[in-house]
């Protein structure tokens, strides 16, 4: 192949790269810029071939300038900041959940089914829940959800303000997510254990309230913030299980390499779960303590569950879903 033929062959690629760079440098680029990294790699390969074949200096300089410009654009767009974080949560996170939909439903079943079972049998066999909750746990539940109790009174007595409660809830909720994820390193067993423990404990709380408290008080309290909080717990378990399976089944890769790649793949799941539980902390600290009629609380709670479901199903679909 002559130098002229080679230049004619690669010309469409570097022209496409120039077009994509102009688009990426706009304040509101189109979806076409998703092709920029792949086109950049192709042009870098063309540059390497051109240098190897000692193509005319004009061509190599043009390709080299395009490669440098592309690198700077990609570095700027991948440097982080709020735009990258917002994209991670609004686009990459729901795409990652949909890409792992089988694992999502499996973890969902592992979380909700044991909780429902314990909640159903506890009113008839309360000894199981009492043993799990302990005296302190039962006293706290009765202080919040007893027949003559109000959770808002307990929050004021324990924390003094909604902001202090929010700080506690966000620390507690996010720490559960990270513990669940970290447990995945042990072949996924740790993540599975944390998920099941939280499931059984949740079921014991609900069952004990049905046994000796006021269920309506409990449901009006948790119905809104439960949507992002419980979904976040399930998704953090997904992230941990994904990492754990990479240790157990690395395929043809070394376990260390498989672990690193799985960690990168699980990162959007972990970040998204942390954001969801942070939103839950805001609701639990400021919305849940408000003394409103049950119909308003349940309506708001239903909206929260619907919004979380729609977000995971539809957000990021304008761009290519993760595969």
Phi and psi in degrees as a GROMACS rama.xvg file:
@    title "Ramachandran Plot"
@    xaxis  label "Phi"
@    yaxis  label "Psi"
@TYPE xy
-75.1337  159.468  UNK-2
-55.6793  -36.7699  UNK-3
-66.7919  -39.8965  UNK-4
-66.9654  -40.5208  UNK-5
-62.7817  -43.0278  UNK-6
-63.559  -39.7271  UNK-7
-66.669  -33.1426  UNK-8
-69.0771  -39.7782  UNK-9
-92.2338  -8.57411  UNK-10
-56.5623  -41.0499  UNK-11
-61.2068  -31.1738  UNK-12
-71.958  -46.2403  UNK-13
-75.2998  -24.0713  UNK-14
-68.2676  -38.8969  UNK-15
-64.5369  -39.0309  UNK-16
-64.7461  -41.2234  UNK-17
-59.1296  -42.7674  UNK-18
-64.2612  -42.6029  UNK-19
-67.0144  -35.7033  UNK-20
-65.8351  -42.6021  UNK-21
-61.4765  -38.3756  UNK-22
-68.7771  -41.3552  UNK-23
-67.8179  -26.099  UNK-24
-82.9295  -4.54595  UNK-25
-75.678  159.219  UNK-26
-69.7585  -30.3059  UNK-27
-130.286  79.1464  UNK-28
-69.8574  156.841  UNK-29
-83.516  177.477  UNK-30
-68.8029  -12.9316  UNK-31
-61.9779  -25.2246  UNK-32
-64.7094  -12.3436  UNK-33
-62.0115  -22.2463  UNK-34
-84.4112  -4.12994  UNK-35
-61.4888  -48.649  UNK-36
-59.1771  -43.3559  UNK-37
-65.8539  -41.7964  UNK-38
-66.69  -36.926  UNK-39
-60.568  -43.1693  UNK-40
-64.7352  -38.3991  UNK-41
-63.4086  -43.3215  UNK-42
-68.8253  -34.8409  UNK-43
-62.5579  -39.011  UNK-44
-64.6167  -43.2113  UNK-45
-60.5246  -39.7087  UNK-46
-62.6969  -42.0007  UNK-47
-63.3973  -42.6042  UNK-48
-65.5539  -40.8026  UNK-49
-62.9315  -40.5798  UNK-50
-67.5673  -38.3925  UNK-51
-65.6946  -37.6582  UNK-52
-86.7209  1.57128  UNK-53
55.2763  50.7209  UNK-54
-66.2548  167.31  UNK-55
-53.6627  143.619  UNK-56
-59.4897  -33.8687  UNK-57
-56.5546  -44.143  UNK-58
-68.3141  -46.7355  UNK-59
-64.7051  -37.6127  UNK-60
-66.1399  -39.657  UNK-61
-65.0737  -44.4004  UNK-62
-67.6183  -37.987  UNK-63
-65.4786  -40.891  UNK-64
-64.1606  -39.7647  UNK-65
-64.2011  -40.5053  UNK-66
-64.3152  -43.4423  UNK-67
-64.8289  -43.7631  UNK-68
-62.689  -41.9606  UNK-69
-63.5022  -42.3087  UNK-70
-60.8779  -42.6343  UNK-71
-65.6415  -39.7729  UNK-72
-64.9585  -45.1828  UNK-73
-65.5666  -38.5521  UNK-74
-64.5958  -40.746  UNK-75
-65.2616  -39.3336  UNK-76
-78.0172  -21.5362  UNK-77
-103.608  7.8703  UNK-78
-72.3427  -15.3952  UNK-79
109.158  -147.098  UNK-80
88.2049  -176.665  UNK-81
-66.0559  -35.9571  UNK-82
-61.7078  -44.037  UNK-83
-65.6339  -39.1137  UNK-84
-66.5247  -43.685  UNK-85
-62.7431  -42.0523  UNK-86
-63.6587  -40.6349  UNK-87
-58.9316  -42.7189  UNK-88
-78.1853  -44.2703  UNK-89
-82.2436  -24.317  UNK-90
-117.129  -59.9578  UNK-91
-69.7865  -35.8561  UNK-92
-64.084  -56.0888  UNK-93
-63.8467  -31.3664  UNK-94
-63.8397  -40.9039  UNK-95
-65.5935  -38.1701  UNK-96
-64.0458  -45.6236  UNK-97
-65.878  -34.8825  UNK-98
-65.8612  -27.7145  UNK-99
-109.735  40.6317  UNK-100
-63.6173  -33.9546  UNK-101
-65.0036  -44.0653  UNK-102
-65.3725  -36.2039  UNK-103
-61.0774  -49.2339  UNK-104
-70.1372  -30.7585  UNK-105
-66.0652  -46.8729  UNK-106
-66.3793  -36.1329  UNK-107
-61.2709  -44.3953  UNK-108
-64.6368  -41.5773  UNK-109
-64.1219  -26.5936  UNK-110
-86.8499  -49.4463  UNK-111
-82.1964  -35.1716  UNK-112
-65.9914  -48.2672  UNK-113
-62.4057  -37.5174  UNK-114
-61.812  -43.9357  UNK-115
-65.222  -39.4974  UNK-116
-63.4198  -47.6061  UNK-117
-63.6485  -41.1073  UNK-118
-63.051  -35.2703  UNK-119
-74.5541  -40.4311  UNK-120
-85.5777  -18.4787  UNK-121
-61.2736  -44.5252  UNK-122
-56.8322  -29.9915  UNK-123
-88.7222  -30.0948  UNK-124
-131.226  73.974  UNK-125
-70.9152  -11.8848  UNK-126
-61.515  -35.8934  UNK-127
-62.0211  -48.4655  UNK-128
-66.8376  -39.3697  UNK-129
-63.2289  -39.6362  UNK-130
-65.1041  -41.0205  UNK-131
-71.265  -42.1289  UNK-132
-75.5982  -37.4477  UNK-133
77.3298  167.737  UNK-134
-58.4421  -43.5496  UNK-135
-64.8356  -41.8737  UNK-136
-64.5024  -40.9659  UNK-137
-66.1554  -39.4745  UNK-138
-64.2737  -41.2567  UNK-139
-63.8997  -42.6423  UNK-140
-64.1408  -42.3697  UNK-141
-67.945  -30.2949  UNK-142
-70.0505  -30.3857  UNK-143
-92.6261  -42.8775  UNK-144
-120.994  21.5899  UNK-145
-70.5509  172.389  UNK-146
-59.1261  -36.0903  UNK-147
-112.545  21.2218  UNK-148
-108.286  158.62  UNK-149
-130.035  127.294  UNK-150
-57.1563  -34.1327  UNK-151
-63.1354  -36.6264  UNK-152
-64.8297  -41.1722  UNK-153
-63.7751  -40.9887  UNK-154
-63.3383  -44.1873  UNK-155
-63.357  -41.2192  UNK-156
-69.1737  -35.7418  UNK-157
-83.2409  -38.3844  UNK-158
-115.87  -24.4356  UNK-159
89.7439  -28.2442  UNK-160
-158.131  161.475  UNK-161
-64.5432  -33.9641  UNK-162
-67.4584  -41.5795  UNK-163
-63.8444  -39.4668  UNK-164
-64.1613  -41.2389  UNK-165
-59.6628  -43.8971  UNK-166
-60.8499  -42.5785  UNK-167
-66.438  -45.0495  UNK-168
-64.9917  -39.6183  UNK-169
-68.6398  -37.8608  UNK-170
-66.0912  -45.1557  UNK-171
-66.1985  -46.4412  UNK-172
-66.92  -47.1764  UNK-173
-67.5356  -36.0005  UNK-174
-63.8268  -35.215  UNK-175
-63.1186  -43.3256  UNK-176
-59.2099  -45.8  UNK-177
-71.2907  -34.0871  UNK-178
-66.251  -39.9735  UNK-179
-62.5717  -45.3075  UNK-180
-64.3682  -45.7837  UNK-181
-61.8783  -32.7249  UNK-182
-63.7023  -17.615  UNK-183
-67.4488  -20.7228  UNK-184
-62.2433  -28.9711  UNK-185
-83.0786  53.1651  UNK-186
65.2414  18.9333  UNK-187
86.5305  -10.5103  UNK-188
-66.2206  -41.2762  UNK-189
-62.6562  -44.001  UNK-190
-63.3146  -40.5058  UNK-191
-64.2329  -40.8641  UNK-192
-64.3249  -46.8183  UNK-193
-62.9409  -40.6805  UNK-194
-62.1897  -46.7692  UNK-195
-68.449  -37.9571  UNK-196
-62.6912  -46.3324  UNK-197
-63.698  -35.4612  UNK-198
-63.4156  -49.6135  UNK-199
-65.7857  -39.7819  UNK-200
-64.9816  -42.6276  UNK-201
-60.7908  -44.2358  UNK-202
-62.0004  -38.2384  UNK-203
-64.7195  -40.058  UNK-204
-62.2343  -49.2162  UNK-205
-63.6771  -42.5406  UNK-206
-65.2497  -40.2068  UNK-207
-67.8775  -36.1432  UNK-208
-64.5363  -39.7252  UNK-209
-65.8118  -27.5334  UNK-210
-79.9103  -41.0921  UNK-211
-135.423  7.32946  UNK-212
-127.281  -153.813  UNK-213
-116.496  99.9814  UNK-214
-58.1946  -35.4919  UNK-215
-60.4519  -39.7949  UNK-216
-61.8781  -42.0446  UNK-217
-64.3115  -48.6644  UNK-218
-67.2288  -38.7091  UNK-219
-68.1268  -25.9783  UNK-220
-75.6812  -42.8169  UNK-221
-98.1744  -12.8153  UNK-222
-61.5496  -33.551  UNK-223
-81.9777  -56.6199  UNK-224
-74.9034  -14.5005  UNK-225
-64.6498  -29.4159  UNK-226
-60.968  -58.5476  UNK-227
-72.2262  -31.9586  UNK-228
-68.8103  -51.5349  UNK-229
-69.4695  -35.7213  UNK-230
-64.0391  -38.7381  UNK-231
-63.0932  -39.1435  UNK-232
-62.7166  -45.0828  UNK-233
-61.9121  -44.1316  UNK-234
-71.0614  -35.3319  UNK-235
-64.2535  -34.6366  UNK-236
-66.0957  -38.4292  UNK-237
-55.9555  -47.5413  UNK-238
-61.3866  -43.6011  UNK-239
-64.9108  -40.7755  UNK-240
-65.6461  -38.4171  UNK-241
-61.4614  -43.0562  UNK-242
-66.2315  -42.2601  UNK-243
-62.4721  -40.3141  UNK-244
-67.4282  -28.221  UNK-245
-68.1063  -28.0482  UNK-246
-75.0611  -41.3779  UNK-247
-75.4129  -36.3081  UNK-248
-130.629  76.5155  UNK-249
-76.5462  -8.41065  UNK-250
70.8227  -135.713  UNK-251
-86.6555  -5.52459  UNK-252
-86.7895  158.663  UNK-253
-66.482  151.622  UNK-254
-60.4723  -37.338  UNK-255
-63.8573  -45.1522  UNK-256
-64.1573  -43.704  UNK-257
-62.3874  -37.5914  UNK-258
-66.04  -42.3767  UNK-259
-63.9379  -45.7056  UNK-260
-65.192  -39.1017  UNK-261
-67.3484  -35.6611  UNK-262
-63.5732  -40.2105  UNK-263
-65.1594  -39.6984  UNK-264
-69.0554  -31.9515  UNK-265
-83.889  -13.4141  UNK-266
-57.294  -47.8487  UNK-267
-58.8156  -35.5335  UNK-268
-64.3771  -44.9729  UNK-269
-66.9293  -45.6044  UNK-270
-62.9087  -44.4522  UNK-271
-62.2054  -40.7926  UNK-272
-63.4945  -40.5683  UNK-273
-64.4167  -39.4293  UNK-274
-66.0017  -42.3201  UNK-275
-61.4347  -43.9851  UNK-276
-71.8868  -25.8144  UNK-277
-68.7691  -40.516  UNK-278
-61.7186  -40.3776  UNK-279
-61.437  -37.474  UNK-280
-64.6057  -37.7577  UNK-281
-62.2525  -46.5006  UNK-282
-64.5977  -41.8891  UNK-283
-69.678  -30.8226  UNK-284
-82.3695  -29.9867  UNK-285
-119.731  -36.9526  UNK-286
-86.8423  -48.8064  UNK-287
-57.1546  -38.3432  UNK-288
-71.369  -9.39259  UNK-289
-69.1087  133.815  UNK-290
-85.6571  90.5529  UNK-291
-123.928  158.192  UNK-292
-58.6693  146.041  UNK-293
-54.3178  -36.0206  UNK-294
-62.6714  -36.0457  UNK-295
-69.6287  -42.8219  UNK-296
-61.8846  -44.4572  UNK-297
-69.7288  -35.5505  UNK-298
-64.6135  -45.8819  UNK-299
-63.5364  -39.9235  UNK-300
-64.115  -42.1518  UNK-301
-61.5449  -38.4949  UNK-302
-63.9762  -39.2742  UNK-303
-62.6049  -46.1815  UNK-304
-62.9974  -40.5855  UNK-305
-65.7069  -42.0719  UNK-306
-65.1192  -41.9857  UNK-307
-62.5332  -44.5819  UNK-308
-63.3188  -45.0935  UNK-309
-66.3071  -37.6695  UNK-310
-61.1244  -47.5129  UNK-311
-68.5378  -31.6  UNK-312
-81.3657  -33.6056  UNK-313
-119.432  -22.9763  UNK-314
-65.6154  134.675  UNK-315
84.1641  4.25324  UNK-316
-74.9748  -15.579  UNK-317
-68.8269  -22.8195  UNK-318
-108.4  161.337  UNK-319
-61.3772  126.082  UNK-320
-65.3734  150.377  UNK-321
-63.1981  146.438  UNK-322
